[in-house]
Amino acid sequence: MTERIPKANFHTHTTYCDGKETAESMVQAALEKGFSALGFSGHSYTAYDESYCMSREDVQKYIADVYALREKYAGQIEIFCGIEQDFGSNEPTNVFDYVIGSVHAVERDGLYYSVDESPEVFARGVREGFGGDVYAYVKAFYELESQVVGKTNADFIGHFDLVTKFNEGNRFFDPEDRRYRDASLSALEALLETEKPFEINTGAIYRGMRKMPYPSVSLLKEIYRRKGEILFSSDSHDGASLGFGFDEAAGLAREIGFRCVKVWTKNGFVDFPL
């Protein structure tokens, strides 16, 4: 990363949820990359799907571990204990330094369908939950997304258009279709009213799922046009991915017109000039 890019990441997972490395391993990787700050954001407990998130018991271990690392590495790197709060989670968030608000599943008739597990699970959700109508599925996702800040008490918005994860080459739907545009822009407008920043999330590029970050370029242009704010996130599940693609994300943001990016501190967000 260049000197004009914040050397920090605030969307970080560990072996307490679906991450690949321990919290200390992630800190050491961040130090090797010259990071000044690292924020952890374990997945909140979600009763509808326990396969990817922290258990209730591990939440307390996670907090204790991150606080111990904060003390151990004091003076070398700032460490924050955050949470990625899923829309479907009802767990308390007031014990964390910050909250990422995210939607990972849509619900229909009491059943939950993951939007980001696999293309097969996505297709099954469209078929079984929405009678094969992918735009009804998309609309349901964005109806939840529009409420994610209020539901999760989020400080920033995670991967706003996660529903596009498996849609490279318009595999499932056309993002220029009026039905998609109406749903996504309606959610965008609702979230902009909260004045919470949107992350530019490079995680799916690192994992080979996408060629561009979340949100899409067209949605980022709408965020800029409507005076929204951004921060950079690598949504890291291993140390190698920390800060992945931030130079490219910054170049894209500058091209669109953004001149600063948000960085989390102990006093909340501050502006970092691009």
KAWOSUL-V65332 format. One record per backbone hydrogen bond with DSSP energy under -1.0 kcal/mol. CO is the residue of the C=O (numbers start at 1). NH is the residue of the N-H. E is the energy in kcal/mol with one decimal. If there is no record, write none. Layout:
# KAWOSUL-V65332
co->[CO CO]
nh->[NH NH]
e->[E E]
This chain:
# KAWOSUL-V65332
co->[2 6 7 7 9 11 12 14 14 21 22 23 24 25 26 27 28 29 30 31 36 38 40 42 43 46 55 58 59 60 61 62 63 64 65 66 67 68 69 73 73 78 80 81 83 84 85 86 93 98 99 99 100 101 102 104 106 108 111 113 118 119 120 121 122 123 124 125 126 130 132 133 134 135 136 137 138 139 140 141 142 144 145 147 148 149 156 157 159 161 162 164 167 174 177 178 179 180 181 182 183 184 185 186 187 188 189 191 192 197 198 200 201 202 203 204 204 205 214 216 217 218 219 220 221 222 223 224 229 230 231 233 236 237 239 241 243 245 246 247 248 249 250 251 252 253 253 259 261 263 265 268 270 272]
nh->[5 8 36 37 39 236 41 17 19 15 26 27 28 29 30 31 32 33 35 34 78 80 82 84 54 49 59 62 63 64 65 66 67 68 69 70 71 72 73 76 77 38 40 97 100 44 102 89 96 83 155 156 85 158 87 115 113 111 108 106 122 123 124 125 126 127 128 129 132 133 134 137 138 139 140 141 142 143 144 145 146 147 148 151 152 153 101 199 162 164 165 167 170 177 181 182 183 184 185 186 187 188 189 190 191 192 193 194 195 157 231 233 214 206 207 209 210 208 201 220 221 222 223 224 225 226 228 227 198 262 200 202 13 20 242 244 246 249 250 251 252 253 254 255 256 257 258 274 272 270 268 265 263 261]
e->[-1.6 -1.6 -2.9 -1.2 -3.3 -1.9 -3.0 -1.9 -2.6 -1.3 -1.8 -1.9 -2.5 -2.1 -2.2 -2.3 -2.1 -1.4 -2.7 -1.6 -2.4 -2.3 -2.3 -2.6 -2.2 -1.4 -1.4 -3.0 -2.4 -2.2 -2.6 -2.6 -2.4 -2.1 -2.2 -2.3 -1.7 -2.5 -2.6 -2.3 -1.6 -2.6 -2.6 -3.2 -2.9 -2.5 -2.1 -2.0 -1.8 -1.2 -3.2 -1.5 -2.4 -2.6 -1.9 -2.4 -3.0 -1.7 -2.6 -2.3 -2.3 -2.6 -2.2 -2.2 -2.0 -2.3 -3.5 -1.9 -2.7 -2.3 -1.1 -1.6 -2.6 -2.2 -2.1 -2.1 -2.5 -1.9 -1.5 -2.6 -2.2 -1.7 -1.5 -2.4 -2.1 -2.0 -2.4 -2.3 -1.6 -2.4 -2.3 -2.2 -2.0 -2.0 -2.7 -3.0 -1.6 -2.7 -2.7 -1.8 -1.8 -2.4 -2.5 -1.7 -2.3 -2.4 -1.1 -1.4 -1.2 -2.6 -1.4 -2.4 -2.1 -1.8 -1.8 -2.8 -1.3 -1.6 -2.4 -2.7 -2.4 -1.4 -2.4 -2.6 -2.7 -1.9 -3.6 -2.0 -2.7 -3.2 -3.4 -2.6 -3.3 -3.4 -1.4 -2.7 -1.8 -2.5 -2.7 -2.3 -2.4 -2.6 -2.7 -2.3 -2.1 -1.7 -2.0 -2.3 -2.7 -2.2 -2.0 -1.5 -2.3 -2.5]
